[in-house]
Amino acid sequence: MVALVLPPQSTFELACAAEVFGTRRPGLPARYEFEVCAERPGAVPTLAGYQMVVHQGLSALAVADTVVIPGWQRLEQPAPPAVIDAVRQAHRRGARTVAICSGAFLLAQAGLLDNRRATTHWRMAAELAARFPDVQVEPDTLYIDLGDVATSAGTAAGIDLCLHLVRADHGAAYAAQIARHMIMPPHREGGQLQYAMQAPAGRPPDSLAAVLDWAAERLHEPLTVDDLAARAGLSPRTLARRFADQLGVSPGRWLLRQRVTAAQALLEESDLPVETIAIRVGLSSATNLRRHFHSMVHATPATYRRSFGRHSGGSRPSD
C-alpha cells in the first residue's frame, strides 16, 4: 500500500491512512506494508507549516496493490501530468485506488470517477459536481467503496473508510481491534450532513447515541423497533424519522446490521456453532442467520468463517 503525497500535503488525511495501515500495534499482527511516495523524492511542504522528506517517487505506484490519495489541496489547478498518468496506470494495472476527502478531485481529473458514485467533504461536494458533471456526487455519504475505487468525506471520514477497507480485507474482528487501539468506533452510522447541519439556537440536537448504545449491548435479546422507540421515549413513527435523518436507514435495518456484524465477529473469533451464534446475536435460528448474513455479506457463515476465522489465513480470498 502506497500513499501519494502532494504539496501542500494535509497532515491529517495522510495520518488517517498511516495510523490505520502503517502503525504497528502490540499483540496485533501487521497485515499491511505501508509506504509513502511523492511526484519526486525530496521535501514536500505540508499545510501544518513543516516539510516532510519523502524517499520514493512515482515508481512506487507501479507495484502498489492499493494507492491512497490523502487529499489534493490545489482544487483549482490541474494535477501534474506525471501524477495523473501514474495513478491511471496503477488503476489500469488493477491497484485499488482510494481518495480521502479532496483526493476525489484528483481521481476525477484522472477520469476514474466518470459515471460513477463518489463523495468528498460536504463543503466541497457542490464544487466537485460542478467541475466534473460526469461524477455522481453523493454529498451525504461518509464513504463509497466501489471495489476498485473508493472515496471518503472529509477528515475523520477518512478513518471510517480506512477501517472499512481493513474490514473488507481482513474481517470485522481485526478491524475492531485496530479501532479499539485508536479509541474509535469500528463503524459509524449515518451521513456527513448530520455534522454540516446545525441545530437551531437553544435547541440541542436529537441524538440517537444513547438508544444506539443501549441496543448494541442487548443484541442477544429479541429487540423490536417498538422497544427502541420506547427506550428513546418516541413514537415508532418519530423514531423512524430520526433514524432516516441521522443514519440514513430504518431502525429495523440498523438493528439487523448490528446483529450481522456481531455474528461476523463471533465467526472470526470463536468456534461456536452457527445455531449458537444466531441465538447470541438475536437472530433466533441458523436458518434466519444464514439468510440475513448472505443478504448483507454476500457469503454464507461457513464461507466467511473459512476466510476470516481464527484457523484461516486471516485475509480476504483472492477472488
C-alpha positions, 0 to 999 in steps of 0.5 A: 500500500502506497500513499501519494503525497502532494504539496501542500500535503494535509497532515491529517488525511495522510495520518488517517491512512498511516495510523490505520495501515502503517502503525504497528500495534502490540499483540496485533499482527501487521497485515499491511506494508505501508509506504509513502511516495511523492511526484519526486523524492525530496521535501514536500511542504505540508499545510501544518507549516513543516516539510516532510522528506519523502524517499520514493517517487512515482515508481512506487505506484507501479507495484502498489496493490492499493494507492491512497490519495490523502487529499489534493489541496490545489482544487483549482489547478490541474494535477501534474501530468506525471501524477495523473498518468501514474495513478491511471496506470496503477488503476489500469494495472488493477491497484485499488485506488482510494481518495480521502476527502479532496483526493476525489478531485484528483481521481476525477481529473484522472477520469476514474470517477466518470459515471460513477458514485463518489463523495468528498467533504460536504463543503466541497461536494457542490464544487466537485459536481460542478467541475466534473458533471460526469461524477455522481456526487453523493454529498451525504455519504461518509464513504463509497467503496466501489471495489476498485475505487473508493472515496471518503468525506472529509477528515475523520471520514477518512478513518471510517473508510480506512477501517472499512477497507481493513474490514473488507480485507481482513474481517470485522474482528481485526478491524475492531481491534485496530479501532479499539487501539485508536479509541474509535468506533469500528463503524459509524452510522449515518451521513456527513450532513448530520455534522454540516447541519446545525441545530437551531439556537437553544435547541440541542440536537436529537441524538440517537447515541444513547438508544444506539448504545443501549441496543448494541449491548442487548443484541442477544435479546429479541429487540423490536423497533417498538422497544427502541422507540420506547427506550428513546421515549418516541413514537415508532413513527418519530423514531423512524424519522430520526433514524432516516435523518441521522443514519440514513436507514430504518431502525429495523435495518440498523438493528439487523446490521448490528446483529450481522456484524456481531455474528461476523465477529463471533465467526472470526473469533470463536468456534461456536456453532452457527445455531449458537451464534444466531441465538447470541446475536438475536437472530433466533435460528441458523436458518434466519442467520444464514439468510440475513448474513448472505443478504448483507455479506454476500457469503454464507457463515461457513464461507466467511468463517473459512476466510476470516476465522481464527484457523484461516489465513486471516485475509480476504480470498483472492477472488 
